[in-house]
Amino acid sequence: MLHMSERSGATRALVVDDERPIRLLMEKELPRAGYVVTCVGSGEEALEQLRTREFDVVLLDLKMPGIGGMEALRRIRESGTSAEVVILTGHPDVDSAIKAMKLGAYDYLTKPFKLSELEEVLRRAAERKRLREENTALRRMVAQRESAPIMIGQSPAMAALLATVQRIAPSEASVLIQGESGTGKSLVAKAIHMASPRAGGPFLVINCSGFQDPLLESELFGHEKGAFTGATSVKQGLFEVAGSGTLLLDEVGEMSPAMQAKLLQVLDTKELRRVGGIRVHRVDVRIIAATNKDLAQEVRTGRFREDLYYRLNVVSLTLPSLRERKDDIPLLIEHFLRQFRVTGHKAKTVSPEAMPSLVGYPWPGNVRELANTIERMLILSSGDVISLEDLPPNIQFPIGVSGGPASLAEMERLHLIRVLDHTGGKKMQAARLLGIDLKTLNSKIKRYNIPPVKFPAQPYSNYADQHVSPRQSPENVDKFRKT
């Protein structure tokens, strides 16, 4: 077996021919055209190579002793490899060519051949494989419905953040983004990607807290056909699909120790094996990790691997909470008023009396909670101007238990209690209304020692009745209920 050492970005070609002069010629000439070449003399050797390694194209001789080229082609296609196969033979036969195409060959060449002709066919075959992979990435991106990043803010905290994003985007370094839930970590990650040399590649996101280990491993690394019950076909993982692009590992602090170890191995070697497979797949993807946890503290308590932490934390960003950038709240409100404007209705504004209450509120759910609040007020308010009376009670009257102004912590505690009261203690619904995830809500409930709610949730239409503006008519409320 002859092979050339791999180079990053080069097209990987497997030459399968029992004639040694052909193998020597390919091993000498193809590297000049940018190929990393591996040469073997039989179908059996080819299948063994494809079992453990990934190739872009396979140049396969049709007439060989042992497993012939046609049988090798059939087994190659059944193996699940994504390599394109070009058939090569010294005995031109139309029936054989048709049969090879039906079995999944990309093209068919006869000996003797011109090197320029061979290189052109191999180039087109490799391009076809690349386009298939790009289409797979595009489908995943469309499924995630990722919109273009819009980062709004003129506060010193946001100005510093945007400047840092522009500095780190051109590099290939891994980035760790930390910050409270709802501060826009995925938005910042997308902005880094769009300002990087990888902007033309995919940007894919996976929430590491949303999957049990077996499913998370399959999503990240892919699986082979038959790897487990329900694995009816080969599936590429996000590390492969996001090749030449960026992969955001959201809520990476929720990974189990076992998954942390597997992730570290892939980051160290830039290679992976799909679940149920032994073929090595090289990956070329930039990693951005995001978490609302203090990962350094997680490392100190032994809940997160120190070596993985340093691998992810090459560059670190900590996003400011919304209460740390109050100057940006009016700009964000204006943006959400436009974004959530009800089709066919007049644009709405916030009154000068209501704006200070919105700016002064601590927003425990950060920008996500602000967005949810503006969207609800656009639905519930009847006039063209959102007044002080249209604001939720916890924003209108942030009063502490002592009757005086509440501390930020006390305002957050009271708000959590009101939302839980409204949902009848249903935490998932409360988390959605607050714009935070369930684990963050449970952490806050524990921190503030909030007792369980023991009465039924209020219907949403009742909530609208209780918090309707004095200017709203019963007809408007009825209309809201019907929608």
Disulfide bonds with the S-S distance in Angstrom:
none
